[in-house]
């Protein structure tokens, strides 16, 4: 059997079911994938993102985080993947002139329909929110994921796993964050809409790599 995480992204993207309502969102393309409920720590120094963070704090609104599809984090605006997560700033501190340390928390997912560039090279996306997955218990054959996360939380106090939730989607997102996956595989896990299937794929990856 082939590695489930080698499935072409085009097949997984067929599971996307975005809502129809759209809105504009400042985008921060990064070489990482932010999942709903995840924690993101950033050192912000480019003027466009300092202004974005200040506006988000002042207006109590999120920005969007997308994995970079083409380009870099610094310099000209990168081409983002089409599915990302809202990021809500929970703390921010100036760490010297022109440098801000930001911690953000992932919220709901969105789909980017199109983008435009502002004068300061900040990328603005026209996005549609994706439906949240229905909460469901972790099935019996996936309970090993809970054991793995509980052990990790005990061994790594700063893991962010303060309270383990027995919800298949939450557990799958946390596994996708901590397992040694390629960025493209994490993106595929973000785009899926089936919490149990996501868990099954990740647990198979763990078994094949002797992590479970």
C-alpha positions as CSV (number, residue, x, y, z in Angstrom):
1,X,0.0,0.0,0.0
2,X,1.3,3.5,-0.9
3,X,1.9,6.1,1.8
4,X,-1.5,7.8,2.3
5,X,0.3,11.2,2.6
6,X,1.5,10.8,-1.0
7,X,-2.0,11.1,-2.4
8,X,-2.0,14.0,-4.9
9,X,-3.4,17.2,-3.4
10,X,-5.8,17.5,-6.3
11,X,-7.7,14.5,-5.0
12,X,-7.9,15.8,-1.5
13,X,-9.0,19.3,-2.6
14,X,-12.1,17.7,-4.0
15,X,-13.3,17.4,-0.4
16,X,-13.4,21.2,0.1
17,X,-16.9,22.6,0.7
18,X,-16.5,26.4,1.3
19,X,-19.3,28.6,2.4
20,X,-20.6,31.1,-0.1
21,X,-20.2,34.4,1.8
22,X,-16.9,36.2,1.1
23,X,-14.9,39.0,2.8
24,X,-11.5,40.6,2.5
25,X,-8.6,39.5,4.7
26,X,-5.0,40.6,5.0
27,X,-2.8,37.6,4.2
28,X,0.5,36.6,5.7
29,X,2.0,33.9,3.5
30,X,4.5,31.7,5.5
31,X,6.5,28.6,5.1
32,X,4.3,26.9,7.7
33,X,0.7,25.7,8.0
34,X,-1.5,27.1,10.7
35,X,-4.4,24.9,11.9
36,X,-7.5,26.0,13.7
37,X,-6.7,26.0,17.4
38,X,-3.0,26.1,16.7
39,X,-0.4,28.5,18.1
40,X,1.8,30.7,15.9
41,X,4.7,32.8,17.1
42,X,6.2,35.3,14.8
43,X,8.9,37.9,14.7
44,X,7.4,40.7,12.6
45,X,9.8,43.3,11.1
46,X,8.6,44.2,7.5
47,X,6.7,47.5,7.4
48,X,3.7,45.9,5.7
49,X,3.3,43.3,8.4
50,X,4.0,45.7,11.3
51,X,1.1,47.9,9.9
52,X,-1.1,44.8,9.5
53,X,-0.5,43.6,13.1
54,X,-1.2,47.1,14.4
55,X,-4.4,47.3,12.5
56,X,-5.5,43.9,13.6
57,X,-4.9,44.8,17.3
58,X,-6.6,48.2,17.0
59,X,-9.7,46.8,15.2
60,X,-9.8,43.4,17.0
61,X,-9.8,41.4,13.8
62,X,-7.8,38.5,12.5
63,X,-5.4,38.2,9.6
64,X,-5.0,35.1,7.3
65,X,-2.1,32.7,7.3
66,X,-1.5,30.6,4.1
67,X,1.3,28.3,3.2
68,X,3.6,29.7,0.5
69,X,3.1,28.0,-2.8
70,X,5.7,30.1,-4.6
71,X,8.0,32.8,-3.4
72,X,9.5,33.7,0.0
73,X,8.4,35.1,3.3
74,X,10.5,38.3,2.9
75,X,10.4,40.6,-0.1
76,X,7.9,40.5,-3.0
77,X,4.5,39.2,-2.1
78,X,4.5,35.3,-2.3
79,X,1.9,33.2,-4.1
80,X,-0.2,31.5,-1.3
81,X,-2.0,28.2,-1.3
82,X,-5.7,28.7,-1.6
83,X,-6.7,27.3,1.8
84,X,-5.5,28.9,5.0
85,X,-6.6,29.7,8.6
86,X,-7.6,32.9,10.3
87,X,-5.0,34.0,12.9
88,X,-6.1,36.0,16.0
89,X,-3.4,37.9,17.8
90,X,-3.4,37.0,21.5
91,X,-0.2,38.9,22.5
92,X,2.2,41.3,20.9
93,X,5.3,43.1,22.2
94,X,7.8,45.5,20.6
95,X,11.2,44.0,20.9
96,X,13.2,47.0,19.8
97,X,12.6,49.5,16.9
98,X,10.9,47.9,14.0
99,X,10.6,44.5,15.6
100,X,7.4,43.0,17.1
101,X,7.0,39.6,18.6
102,X,3.5,38.3,18.0
103,X,1.6,35.2,19.2
104,X,-1.5,34.3,17.4
105,X,-4.1,31.5,17.7
106,X,-5.5,29.8,14.7
107,X,-9.3,30.1,14.0
108,X,-11.5,28.9,11.2
109,X,-10.3,28.0,7.7
110,X,-10.9,30.0,4.5
111,X,-10.6,29.6,0.8
112,X,-8.8,32.4,-1.2
113,X,-10.8,33.3,-4.3
114,X,-8.6,36.1,-5.5
115,X,-6.0,38.6,-4.3
116,X,-4.8,42.1,-4.7
117,X,-1.7,44.1,-3.6
118,X,-1.8,47.2,-1.6
119,X,0.7,50.0,-2.1
120,X,2.9,48.7,0.8
121,X,2.9,45.2,-0.9
122,X,0.5,43.7,1.7
123,X,-1.5,40.9,0.1
124,X,-5.2,41.2,0.5
125,X,-7.4,38.2,-0.2
126,X,-11.0,37.9,-1.1
127,X,-11.9,34.8,0.9
128,X,-14.7,32.5,1.7
129,X,-15.0,30.8,5.1
130,X,-15.0,27.0,5.2
131,X,-17.6,25.2,7.2
132,X,-16.3,23.9,10.6
133,X,-16.2,20.1,10.8
134,X,-18.9,18.6,13.1
135,X,-17.5,17.6,16.5
136,X,-17.3,13.9,16.9
137,X,-15.6,11.6,19.4
138,X,-12.3,10.0,18.6
139,X,-13.3,6.5,17.4
140,X,-11.9,3.4,19.2
141,X,-9.5,2.5,16.4
142,X,-7.9,6.0,16.6
143,X,-7.5,6.2,20.4
144,X,-3.8,5.8,20.1
145,X,-3.7,9.4,18.9
146,X,-5.0,10.6,22.3
147,X,-2.3,8.6,24.1
148,X,0.4,10.0,21.9
149,X,-0.7,13.6,22.5
150,X,-1.2,13.1,26.2
151,X,2.3,11.7,26.5
152,X,3.7,14.6,24.5
153,X,1.9,17.1,26.7
154,X,3.5,15.6,29.8
155,X,7.0,15.5,28.3
156,X,6.9,18.9,26.7
157,X,5.2,21.5,28.9
158,X,5.5,24.2,26.2
159,X,3.8,22.0,23.6
160,X,0.5,24.0,23.8
161,X,-1.4,20.9,24.6
162,X,-2.7,22.2,27.8
163,X,-6.1,20.5,27.6
164,X,-6.6,17.4,25.4
165,X,-9.9,17.5,23.6
166,X,-11.6,14.2,22.7
167,X,-12.7,15.5,19.3
168,X,-11.5,13.9,16.1
169,X,-10.9,17.1,14.3
170,X,-9.0,18.8,17.1
171,X,-6.8,15.7,17.6
172,X,-6.1,15.4,13.9
173,X,-5.1,19.0,13.7
174,X,-2.8,18.7,16.7
175,X,-1.2,15.5,15.2
176,X,-0.6,17.3,11.9
177,X,1.2,20.1,13.7
178,X,3.6,17.9,15.7
179,X,4.4,15.0,13.3
180,X,7.4,15.3,11.0
181,X,5.4,15.9,7.9
182,X,6.3,17.8,4.7
183,X,4.6,21.2,4.4
184,X,2.6,19.9,1.4
185,X,1.2,17.0,3.6
186,X,0.3,19.4,6.4
187,X,-1.5,21.5,3.8
188,X,-3.4,18.4,2.6
189,X,-4.5,17.7,6.2
190,X,-5.7,21.3,6.5
191,X,-7.8,21.1,3.3
192,X,-9.5,17.8,4.2
193,X,-13.1,18.0,5.7
194,X,-13.3,14.5,7.3
195,X,-11.9,14.5,10.8
196,X,-11.9,10.7,11.2
197,X,-10.2,10.1,7.8
198,X,-7.6,12.7,8.7
199,X,-6.8,10.7,11.9
200,X,-6.6,7.4,10.1
201,X,-4.1,8.8,7.6
202,X,-2.0,10.3,10.3
203,X,-2.0,7.2,12.4
204,X,-1.0,5.1,9.4
205,X,1.9,7.5,8.9
206,X,2.9,7.1,12.5
207,X,2.8,3.2,12.2
208,X,4.8,3.3,9.0
209,X,7.4,5.5,10.7
210,X,7.4,3.6,14.0
211,X,6.0,6.6,15.9
212,X,3.0,4.7,17.3
